[in-house]
Amino acid sequence: MNNFPRYTILGALVIGLFSACASPPEATDRQIELRNKLAALQNDPVLSRYSPQARAEAESAVARMDQPQASLQDRTHNEFIAYHKIEIAEVKAREAHLLERQNAMSDDTAAARLASRTAEADDANRRAAALKAELAAMNAKPSPRGMLVTLGDVLFSTGQYNISPNADANLDKLFSFLDSNPESRLAIEGHTDNVGASEANLALSQSRAFAVSSYLEGKGISRKRMTVQGLGETAPVAGNDSAAGRQLNRRVEATILD
């Protein structure tokens, strides 16, 4: 009879231990911001009455941020999707509200004002679509710090840090994105393979990273929006035991931070 309470306590401890292990990762500041943004839409006395389907999609996107097994890369991507789903839900709610007001209004002045608001909603949708297209054009991938654009060694001749004339198209896509998204910041990092002295590789990676920032600055992007560093051969993405692997390691990475 005395063993029963002891087994009961032991079972409770085991259950508690597994529950603690299964707890989701701590929410990031970005996730908290997105949840607050969604809550503001849900609790808005006017907008919460409109576009329930779009709002439900936003709620699902926010819920996906909490997947306990998601990698840092997937969590960043889920945050990116959740942000735009909330934006679209808010835009559609405002548009529906404005359309309802239009039906209730009869004078031309009110109708013109409503048309202007609807145009703003359409513009927001176009901007969201354009952002997605720009990221796709650069083959941007989600990373723990933001969307990552990899600029391969085609930017430079072997052992050089001057940008090749035929590489402008790759950099111009990045410039176009930064120009149309003035709040975005950029972290530029140069990388090399392990051929040659490590000190020389570090210097070359720094020079190549600065060459990219100088190109963007020359096109009109403020230097204050960019951080630049060279990491040499210290952060390979492939093995250096093959020509293909070394080519992948010779790169400049540009991470879009906002």
C-alpha positions as CSV (number, residue, x, y, z in Angstrom):
1,M,0.0,0.0,0.0
2,N,2.8,2.4,0.7
3,N,4.3,2.0,-2.8
4,F,1.3,3.5,-4.6
5,P,1.9,7.1,-3.6
6,R,5.6,6.8,-4.4
7,Y,4.9,5.5,-7.9
8,T,2.3,8.2,-8.4
9,I,4.8,10.9,-7.5
10,L,7.4,9.3,-9.8
11,G,4.9,9.2,-12.7
12,A,4.1,12.8,-12.2
13,L,7.7,13.8,-12.3
14,V,8.3,11.8,-15.5
15,I,5.2,13.5,-17.2
16,G,6.5,16.9,-16.1
17,L,9.9,16.2,-17.5
18,F,8.6,15.2,-20.9
19,S,6.3,18.2,-20.9
20,A,9.2,20.5,-20.2
21,C,11.2,18.9,-23.1
22,A,8.3,19.4,-25.5
23,S,7.8,23.1,-24.7
24,P,8.2,25.3,-27.8
25,P,11.1,27.7,-28.3
26,E,10.9,31.1,-26.7
27,A,9.1,33.6,-28.9
28,T,11.3,36.1,-30.7
29,D,10.7,39.9,-30.6
30,R,9.5,39.6,-34.2
31,Q,7.0,36.9,-33.3
32,I,5.7,39.0,-30.3
33,E,5.3,42.0,-32.6
34,L,3.4,39.9,-35.2
35,R,1.1,38.5,-32.6
36,N,0.4,42.0,-31.3
37,K,-0.3,43.2,-34.8
38,L,-2.8,40.3,-35.4
39,A,-4.4,40.9,-32.0
40,A,-4.9,44.6,-32.9
41,L,-6.7,43.6,-36.1
42,Q,-8.8,41.0,-34.2
43,N,-9.8,43.5,-31.5
44,D,-10.5,46.4,-33.8
45,P,-14.2,47.3,-33.3
46,V,-14.6,48.1,-37.0
47,L,-12.1,46.0,-39.0
48,S,-12.8,42.8,-37.1
49,R,-16.2,42.6,-38.7
50,Y,-14.8,42.2,-42.2
51,S,-12.8,39.6,-44.3
52,P,-12.9,36.7,-41.9
53,Q,-11.3,34.3,-44.4
54,A,-8.2,36.5,-44.9
55,R,-8.0,37.0,-41.1
56,A,-8.2,33.2,-40.6
57,E,-5.3,32.8,-43.0
58,A,-3.3,35.3,-41.0
59,E,-4.2,33.5,-37.8
60,S,-3.0,30.2,-39.3
61,A,0.2,31.8,-40.5
62,V,0.9,33.2,-37.0
63,A,0.1,29.8,-35.4
64,R,2.7,28.2,-37.7
65,M,5.4,30.4,-36.1
66,D,5.0,28.3,-33.0
67,Q,5.9,24.9,-34.5
68,P,8.3,23.4,-31.9
69,Q,10.3,21.3,-34.4
70,A,10.8,24.2,-36.9
71,S,14.4,25.2,-37.7
72,L,15.6,28.7,-37.4
73,Q,15.4,29.1,-41.2
74,D,11.8,27.8,-41.2
75,R,10.8,30.1,-38.3
76,T,12.2,33.1,-40.2
77,H,10.3,32.2,-43.3
78,N,7.1,31.6,-41.3
79,E,7.5,35.1,-39.7
80,F,7.9,36.6,-43.2
81,I,4.7,34.8,-44.4
82,A,2.8,35.8,-41.3
83,Y,3.7,39.4,-41.7
84,H,2.3,39.6,-45.2
85,K,-0.8,37.5,-44.4
86,I,-1.6,40.0,-41.6
87,E,-1.0,42.9,-44.0
88,I,-3.3,41.4,-46.6
89,A,-6.0,40.7,-44.0
90,E,-5.9,44.3,-42.8
91,V,-6.0,45.7,-46.3
92,K,-8.9,43.5,-47.3
93,A,-10.8,44.4,-44.1
94,R,-10.3,48.1,-44.8
95,E,-11.4,47.7,-48.4
96,A,-14.5,45.8,-47.3
97,H,-15.3,48.5,-44.8
98,L,-14.8,51.2,-47.4
99,L,-17.0,49.4,-49.9
100,E,-19.7,49.1,-47.3
101,R,-19.5,52.8,-46.6
102,Q,-19.7,53.5,-50.4
103,N,-23.0,51.7,-50.6
104,A,-24.3,53.8,-47.7
105,M,-23.1,57.1,-49.3
106,S,-24.8,58.9,-52.1
107,D,-22.9,62.1,-52.6
108,D,-20.1,62.4,-55.1
109,T,-17.6,63.7,-52.6
110,A,-17.9,60.7,-50.4
111,A,-17.7,58.4,-53.3
112,A,-14.5,60.0,-54.6
113,R,-12.9,59.8,-51.1
114,L,-13.8,56.1,-50.9
115,A,-12.3,55.5,-54.4
116,S,-9.0,57.0,-53.1
117,R,-9.0,54.7,-50.1
118,T,-9.7,51.7,-52.4
119,A,-6.8,52.7,-54.6
120,E,-4.6,52.8,-51.5
121,A,-5.7,49.2,-50.7
122,D,-4.9,48.1,-54.2
123,D,-1.5,49.8,-54.0
124,A,-0.7,47.9,-50.8
125,N,-1.6,44.6,-52.5
126,R,0.6,45.5,-55.5
127,R,3.5,46.4,-53.2
128,A,3.2,43.0,-51.4
129,A,3.2,41.2,-54.7
130,A,6.1,43.2,-56.0
131,L,8.1,42.5,-52.8
132,K,7.6,38.7,-53.3
133,A,8.6,38.9,-56.9
134,E,11.8,40.9,-56.2
135,L,12.9,38.3,-53.6
136,A,12.1,35.5,-56.0
137,A,14.2,37.2,-58.8
138,M,17.2,37.4,-56.5
139,N,16.7,33.7,-55.4
140,A,16.5,35.0,-51.8
141,K,16.3,32.3,-49.1
142,P,15.2,32.6,-45.5
143,S,18.0,32.6,-42.9
144,P,18.1,33.1,-39.2
145,R,18.9,36.8,-39.7
146,G,16.6,37.6,-42.7
147,M,16.3,36.9,-46.4
148,L,19.7,35.8,-47.8
149,V,21.0,36.6,-51.3
150,T,24.1,34.7,-52.4
151,L,26.3,36.5,-55.0
152,G,28.6,33.8,-56.4
153,D,32.2,34.2,-57.6
154,V,31.0,35.3,-61.1
155,L,31.1,38.8,-59.7
156,F,34.9,38.8,-59.7
157,S,37.8,37.5,-61.7
158,T,40.1,35.0,-60.0
159,G,42.0,36.5,-57.1
160,Q,40.5,40.0,-57.9
161,Y,38.1,42.2,-56.0
162,N,37.0,44.5,-58.8
163,I,33.5,43.7,-59.9
164,S,33.3,42.2,-63.4
165,P,31.5,44.2,-66.1
166,N,29.0,41.4,-66.8
167,A,28.0,41.1,-63.1
168,D,26.0,44.3,-63.0
169,A,22.7,42.5,-63.6
170,N,23.0,40.5,-60.3
171,L,23.8,43.6,-58.3
172,D,21.2,45.7,-60.0
173,K,18.5,43.4,-58.7
174,L,19.7,43.9,-55.2
175,F,19.9,47.7,-55.7
176,S,16.4,47.7,-57.2
177,F,15.1,46.0,-54.0
178,L,16.9,48.3,-51.6
179,D,15.8,51.4,-53.6
180,S,12.1,50.4,-53.5
181,N,12.3,49.3,-49.8
182,P,14.1,52.2,-48.1
183,E,13.6,50.8,-44.6
184,S,15.5,47.6,-45.4
185,R,19.1,47.2,-44.2
186,L,21.8,45.0,-45.6
187,A,24.6,42.9,-44.0
188,I,27.3,42.1,-46.6
189,E,29.8,39.4,-45.9
190,G,32.7,38.1,-48.2
191,H,33.8,34.5,-48.2
192,T,36.6,32.5,-49.9
193,D,37.8,28.9,-50.3
194,N,40.9,27.7,-48.5
195,V,43.3,27.9,-51.4
196,G,46.2,30.1,-50.5
197,A,47.2,31.8,-47.2
198,S,44.3,32.4,-44.8
199,E,45.5,36.1,-44.2
200,A,45.3,36.7,-48.0
201,N,41.9,35.1,-48.2
202,L,40.6,37.2,-45.3
203,A,41.8,40.4,-47.0
204,L,40.3,39.3,-50.4
205,S,37.0,38.6,-48.8
206,Q,36.9,42.0,-47.1
207,S,37.8,43.8,-50.3
208,R,35.1,41.9,-52.3
209,A,32.5,42.7,-49.6
210,F,33.4,46.4,-49.7
211,A,33.3,46.3,-53.5
212,V,29.7,45.3,-53.4
213,S,28.8,48.0,-50.8
214,S,30.7,50.6,-52.9
215,Y,28.7,49.6,-56.0
216,L,25.4,49.9,-54.2
217,E,26.5,53.2,-52.6
218,G,27.4,54.5,-56.0
219,K,23.9,53.7,-57.2
220,G,22.4,55.8,-54.4
221,I,22.1,53.4,-51.4
222,S,23.2,55.1,-48.2
223,R,26.3,53.6,-46.5
224,K,24.5,53.8,-43.2
225,R,22.1,51.1,-44.4
226,M,24.9,48.5,-44.9
227,T,27.3,46.6,-42.6
228,V,30.3,45.1,-44.3
229,Q,32.8,42.4,-43.2
230,G,35.0,39.7,-44.7
231,L,35.2,36.2,-43.1
232,G,37.8,34.7,-45.4
233,E,37.7,30.9,-45.4
234,T,36.1,30.5,-42.0
235,A,32.4,29.9,-43.0
236,P,32.3,27.4,-45.9
237,V,29.0,26.1,-47.3
238,A,30.6,23.2,-49.1
239,G,33.8,21.0,-48.9
240,N,37.0,22.5,-50.3
241,D,38.2,19.2,-51.6
242,S,36.6,19.7,-55.0
243,A,36.5,22.5,-57.6
244,A,32.7,22.6,-57.3
245,G,32.8,23.0,-53.5
246,R,35.5,25.7,-53.7
247,Q,33.4,27.6,-56.2
248,L,30.4,27.6,-53.8
249,N,32.6,28.9,-51.0
250,R,33.9,31.8,-53.1
251,R,30.9,34.1,-52.6
252,V,29.5,37.3,-51.2
253,E,26.4,37.0,-49.0
254,A,23.9,39.9,-48.7
255,T,21.4,39.4,-45.9
256,I,18.3,41.7,-46.0
257,L,17.7,42.5,-42.3
258,D,14.4,44.2,-42.4
